[in-house]
Amino acid sequence: MAENLRITDLYSSESMHACLEELATEGKLILEEILMVKTIKGWIGRYSANFKKETSEKVLVENMGNYQSTIVAKGSISQKRSKKC
């Protein structure tokens, strides 16, 4: 997943605010409705924290599945060995 991210593709709250202001000067947005930089920064922080949490949970679930598969496979191998004796 990290290989898809490029630092040049990321927005800072300041650059996002500047882009929104540009859209307002072009008439595509209403200037009064543009969020303050502080609000944008908070939104980015909450989104980032939530994304990291969800990603960590997915990886943990995947790793637990892999770990359980390994345990089951090792258990079946040891059962086969004990039957031979």
Sequence and secondary structure as in RCSB ss.txt:
>XXXX:A:sequence
MAENLRITDLYSSESMHACLEELATEGKLILEEILMVKTIKGWIGRYSANFKKETSEKVLVENMGNYQSTIVAKG
SISQKRSKKC
>XXXX:A:secstr
 GGG  GGG   HHHHHHHHHHHHHTTSS GGGS  HHHHHHHHHHHHHHHHHHHHHHHHHHHHHHHHHHHHHHH
HHHHHHHHH 
